[in-house]
Amino acid sequence: MNNAQQMYALSLDECVTLIGAIGHERTVLMQGDIGNGKSSTLGEVGKLKPTHKRFYVDCTSLDLGDIMIPMIMEVDENSKFVRYVTNEELGLHTGEPVIIMIDEFGKANPSVKLALLRLILERKIGSYELHPESIVYATTNKGSEGVGDMLPPHARNRMSVVQVRKSTNMEWIEWGINNGIDPTILGWVKDNPQVFADFRDVKDPNENQYIYHPQAVGRTQFCTPRSFHKLSNIFSKREHLDEHTLTCAAIGTIGAAAALDLMAFVKLANQLPSAESIKTDPLNATVPNNASAICMVVYRTLASMDK
C-alpha cells in the first residue's frame, strides 16, 4: 500500500457512511485487516436504510452454479428458451430495495468473481435487475496478509476500493461498552493499545507477539476485535470454568502471549468491588487504587447502566 492510501484509510464508521451515501450507485470494496469487523458492517449499513432487506453473500462457499441456474421456459411446443434463475441469497428476486454485502470477494472462485461483476457494476444478473435504491458493497482482506485475496485489475476497476484502517483500542472499547464486552477485557485492551497495531508498522514480528503478522511462523491465534468478542463470550461463563480451563480457552482464542498477560490481569479484576455492592451501598463501596482497576469498574458500570 502506498503512503497516500495508508494516510487516507477509513474507519469502519466512515466506510458505513460512504456506503450509505453512494452504495446505490457505485459498489464500494472495503479492503482491510483480518477480524477487524468488515463483515459486521452489514448491520450498521442496515441501520441507515431500515426499510431495506439485508442479504449476506458468502463468496467462500459459492461456486458458479450457486449464482444462477438455467430453467427451460416454454412459449409453446415449438418454441422454448432458457431463463436463468438467481440464488435467493443475492436478493434480486424481491423487486424491493435491498442491501447486498458480497463478503470475502477476493477469496471467491474465479468463475464466481466473473459472475458477480455485472451485479457489481450494472446492478444486474441475467434478466434480473435490482431496485434502483438497492445498495451493493463488498469486502476483502489485504493482499499483503497472504490469506488468498486476489482480484484482477478489471474487477477492481468496477469498484471504488477503499482501505479500511484498524480500529484503535479506544474506538473498540467504546463499541465494546455498548455491546456487552466483558469489562475485564476492555480494561486490559485499554492498557495494551498495541493489540490493534498494524503489522506493516512492525518489521520484526517478535516485537509485537499479540497481532497477526504474515512473517510470524507458527502464530496461529492472535488479537483482533473478532477474537476479543469471542473471548468475551467465553469469559461470560467463567464462573463455570476453573483457571486452567479458562487460560487454555483464552490461548486458543487470542494467542499465548496475550492470553497469559490477560489472565494475570484477571486476578486483579477478581479483587474489584461487586456491582451489587456499589448499587446497595455506593458511599462505602471499595474504591480500587490501581488505575486499570478503576477503568474496569467504570466500563462495567457503563455497560450495565440503563436510562
Buried (B, 14 or more C-beta within 10 A) or exposed (E): BEEEEEEEBBBBEEBBBBBBEBBBEBBBBBBBBBBBBBBBBBEBBBEBBEEBBBBEBBBEEBEBEBBBEEEEEEEEEEEEEEEEBBBEBBBBEBEEBBBBBBBBBBBBBEEBBBBBBEBBBEBEBBEBBBBEEBBBBBBBBBBEBEBEBEBEEEBBEBBBBBBBBBBEBEBBBBBBBEEEBBBBBBBBBBBBEBBBBBBBEBEEBEEBBBBBBEEBEEBEBBBBBBBBBBBBEBBEEBEEBEEEEBBEBBBBBBBBBBBEBBBEBBEBBEEBBEBEEBEEEEEEBEEBEEEBBBBBBBBBBBBEEEE
